[in-house]
Amino acid sequence: MKILIRNGRVVDPASGRDEIADLAIASGRIVGIGAGIDFSADRVIEARGLVVAPGLVDLAARLREPGQEHEGMLESELAAAAAGGVTSLVCPPDTDPVLDEPGLVEMLKFRARKLSRCRVFPLGALTRGLQGQSLTEMAELTEAGCIGFAQAEVPVTDSLVLLRALQYASTFGYTVWLRPLDACLGKGVAASGAVATRLGLSGVPVVAETVALHTLFELVRATRARVHLCRLSSAAGVALLRAAKAEGLPVTGDVSINSLHLTDVDIGYFNPDMRVVPPLRQGADRDALRAALADGTLDALVSDHNPVADDMKNLPFGEAEPGATGLELLLSLALRWGQDSRLPMAQTLARVTHGPVRVLGDALGSLASSAGRLVEGGVADICLFDPADEWAVTPPQLASQGKHTPFSFSSTGMVLPGRVRATLVAGTLAYEHPAGPLPDGGGA
């Protein structure tokens, strides 16, 4: 279908473009950007007052298939992605069974392609069964469609195994994705500090993150492997990443929407919706994460989407399953951060579009040159949103099967800026909000 998006505010963070323009789409590609394009379209979308941006790229979203369909299914979670303007996402390997066999990866990608809601890029397990003992067949998993290798939330306790993994990854150009966490120090349920002490909750100290980071950076120095650090949570961790980048180590990092906006004080009276991983830390850590995202030390903002069923969440805080729904909140919470930090729209959107694409790099294959961008000849993965429209985060508003999020902490829910009006994946409408945009009556 040929589509003309007319009179929108076209924002492309990669090039710095920010102007009122038309955008023409044919055969899944952008064929023209500019004012007053003469284009014969099958459908015209009137985007006056809307931002036309690249589709969001989320580096951390669990889809719960295979094996955990009671908490989320591909249909519901990819529908949530489209409703949130997310056109590409990376899913970790901690499914059931674990993504450590090529057949499982191929099945997941096949199912996602049939739904045509969002591009899915799986991470393969770094070790078999995520047990941290023997390496997976990385070459076979890459051929099946994995874009990197991870341990999800399971640290590798044997440094020799981790060294061998990084040596192998470095030799073949693979990226290893790890959340820095010392297995012995990271067994608590809340961030160490006054709040955890007052509530009687077992704590996770900052050194659980920094000790793991020191080890990782030493191994990266020895192997020159490319490592992406997932969901940093502390000011000290950010400082170590900043120093590693200044040294020239091939490392990148991201932060979750939860850590960017919330602190341990938000736990309140043992609210299980605030039970997330990594745990919410103090205000100084949150402020350091915000500043690091703004200055580029942190490359991407992620939803850390992890839908949890009611029976696993409505438990005492320490027993509740950690996790929260986030795909539909990523754009709005990015905009809220940008507003609070007084950043230009392009810089704000860069952390959920072009920044994540740079982390993925050549693993995107043919999409690498145009994903996260609006460029003539590039893939038409596009998010249209109304920056002035606000919405309340309440369970009925969410398409995800998981309805638990720290941002719906009251009956009315937190009010956030930016409502997605339409999402296009390869030029096909994957989502359209009931309130618009609407066609203006036919072709141009």
Secondary structure in CASP SS format (residue, H / E / C, confidence):
PFRMAT SS
TARGET T0000
AUTHOR 0000-0000-0000
METHOD secondary structure of the structure
MODEL  1
M C 1.00
K C 1.00
I E 1.00
L E 1.00
I E 1.00
R E 1.00
N E 1.00
G E 1.00
R E 1.00
V E 1.00
V E 1.00
D E 1.00
P C 1.00
A C 1.00
S C 1.00
G C 1.00
R E 1.00
D E 1.00
E E 1.00
I E 1.00
A E 1.00
D E 1.00
L E 1.00
A E 1.00
I E 1.00
A E 1.00
S C 1.00
G C 1.00
R E 1.00
I E 1.00
V E 1.00
G E 1.00
I E 1.00
G E 1.00
A C 1.00
G C 1.00
I C 1.00
D C 1.00
F C 1.00
S C 1.00
A C 1.00
D C 1.00
R E 1.00
V E 1.00
I E 1.00
E E 1.00
A C 1.00
R C 1.00
G C 1.00
L C 1.00
V E 1.00
V E 1.00
A E 1.00
P E 1.00
G C 1.00
L E 1.00
V E 1.00
D E 1.00
L C 1.00
A C 1.00
A E 1.00
R C 1.00
L C 1.00
R C 1.00
E C 1.00
P C 1.00
G C 1.00
Q C 1.00
E C 1.00
H C 1.00
E C 1.00
G C 1.00
M C 1.00
L H 1.00
E H 1.00
S H 1.00
E H 1.00
L H 1.00
A H 1.00
A H 1.00
A H 1.00
A H 1.00
A H 1.00
G C 1.00
G C 1.00
V E 1.00
T E 1.00
S E 1.00
L E 1.00
V E 1.00
C E 1.00
P C 1.00
P C 1.00
D C 1.00
T C 1.00
D C 1.00
P C 1.00
V C 1.00
L C 1.00
D C 1.00
E C 1.00
P H 1.00
G H 1.00
L H 1.00
V H 1.00
E H 1.00
M H 1.00
L H 1.00
K H 1.00
F H 1.00
R H 1.00
A H 1.00
R H 1.00
K H 1.00
L H 1.00
S C 1.00
R C 1.00
C C 1.00
R E 1.00
V E 1.00
F E 1.00
P E 1.00
L C 1.00
G E 1.00
A E 1.00
L C 1.00
T E 1.00
R H 1.00
G H 1.00
L H 1.00
Q C 1.00
G C 1.00
Q C 1.00
S C 1.00
L E 1.00
T C 1.00
E C 1.00
M H 1.00
A H 1.00
E H 1.00
L H 1.00
T H 1.00
E H 1.00
A H 1.00
G C 1.00
C C 1.00
I C 1.00
G C 1.00
F E 1.00
A E 1.00
Q C 1.00
A C 1.00
E C 1.00
V C 1.00
P C 1.00
V C 1.00
T C 1.00
D C 1.00
S H 1.00
L H 1.00
V H 1.00
L H 1.00
L H 1.00
R H 1.00
A H 1.00
L H 1.00
Q H 1.00
Y H 1.00
A H 1.00
S H 1.00
T H 1.00
F H 1.00
G C 1.00
Y C 1.00
T E 1.00
V E 1.00
W E 1.00
L E 1.00
R C 1.00
P C 1.00
L C 1.00
D C 1.00
A C 1.00
C C 1.00
L C 1.00
G C 1.00
K C 1.00
G C 1.00
V C 1.00
A E 1.00
A E 1.00
S C 1.00
G C 1.00
A H 1.00
V H 1.00
A H 1.00
T H 1.00
R H 1.00
L H 1.00
G C 1.00
L C 1.00
S C 1.00
G E 1.00
V E 1.00
P C 1.00
V C 1.00
V H 1.00
A H 1.00
E H 1.00
T H 1.00
V H 1.00
A H 1.00
L H 1.00
H H 1.00
T H 1.00
L H 1.00
F H 1.00
E H 1.00
L H 1.00
V H 1.00
R H 1.00
A H 1.00
T H 1.00
R C 1.00
A C 1.00
R E 1.00
V E 1.00
H E 1.00
L E 1.00
C C 1.00
R C 1.00
L C 1.00
S C 1.00
S C 1.00
A H 1.00
A H 1.00
G H 1.00
V H 1.00
A H 1.00
L H 1.00
L H 1.00
R H 1.00
A H 1.00
A H 1.00
K H 1.00
A H 1.00
E H 1.00
G C 1.00
L C 1.00
P C 1.00
V E 1.00
T E 1.00
G E 1.00
D E 1.00
V E 1.00
S E 1.00
I H 1.00
N H 1.00
S H 1.00
L H 1.00
H H 1.00
L C 1.00
T C 1.00
D H 1.00
V H 1.00
D H 1.00
I H 1.00
G C 1.00
Y C 1.00
F C 1.00
N C 1.00
P H 1.00
D H 1.00
M H 1.00
R C 1.00
V C 1.00
V C 1.00
P C 1.00
P C 1.00
L C 1.00
R C 1.00
Q C 1.00
G H 1.00
A H 1.00
D H 1.00
R H 1.00
D H 1.00
A H 1.00
L H 1.00
R H 1.00
A H 1.00
A H 1.00
L H 1.00
A H 1.00
D H 1.00
G C 1.00
T C 1.00
L C 1.00
D C 1.00
A E 1.00
L E 1.00
V E 1.00
S C 1.00
D C 1.00
H E 1.00
N C 1.00
P C 1.00
V C 1.00
A C 1.00
D H 1.00
D H 1.00
M H 1.00
K H 1.00
N C 1.00
L C 1.00
P C 1.00
F C 1.00
G C 1.00
E C 1.00
A C 1.00
E C 1.00
P C 1.00
G C 1.00
A C 1.00
T C 1.00
G C 1.00
L H 1.00
E H 1.00
L H 1.00
L H 1.00
L H 1.00
S H 1.00
L H 1.00
A H 1.00
L H 1.00
R H 1.00
W H 1.00
G H 1.00
Q H 1.00
D H 1.00
S H 1.00
R C 1.00
L C 1.00
P C 1.00
M H 1.00
A H 1.00
Q H 1.00
T H 1.00
L H 1.00
A H 1.00
R C 1.00
V C 1.00
T C 1.00
H H 1.00
G H 1.00
P H 1.00
V H 1.00
R H 1.00
V H 1.00
L H 1.00
G H 1.00
D H 1.00
A H 1.00
L H 1.00
G H 1.00
S H 1.00
L H 1.00
A C 1.00
S C 1.00
S C 1.00
A C 1.00
G C 1.00
R C 1.00
L C 1.00
V C 1.00
E C 1.00
G C 1.00
G C 1.00
V E 1.00
A C 1.00
D C 1.00
I E 1.00
C E 1.00
L E 1.00
F E 1.00
D E 1.00
P E 1.00
A E 1.00
D E 1.00
E E 1.00
W E 1.00
A E 1.00
V C 1.00
T C 1.00
P H 1.00
P H 1.00
Q H 1.00
L C 1.00
A C 1.00
S C 1.00
Q C 1.00
G C 1.00
K C 1.00
H C 1.00
T C 1.00
P C 1.00
F C 1.00
S C 1.00
F C 1.00
S C 1.00
S C 1.00
T C 1.00
G C 1.00
M C 1.00
V E 1.00
L E 1.00
P E 1.00
G E 1.00
R E 1.00
V E 1.00
R E 1.00
A E 1.00
T E 1.00
L E 1.00
V E 1.00
A C 1.00
G C 1.00
T E 1.00
L E 1.00
A E 1.00
Y E 1.00
E E 1.00
H E 1.00
P C 1.00
A C 1.00
G E 1.00
P C 1.00
L C 1.00
P E 1.00
D C 1.00
G C 1.00
G C 1.00
G C 1.00
A C 1.00
END
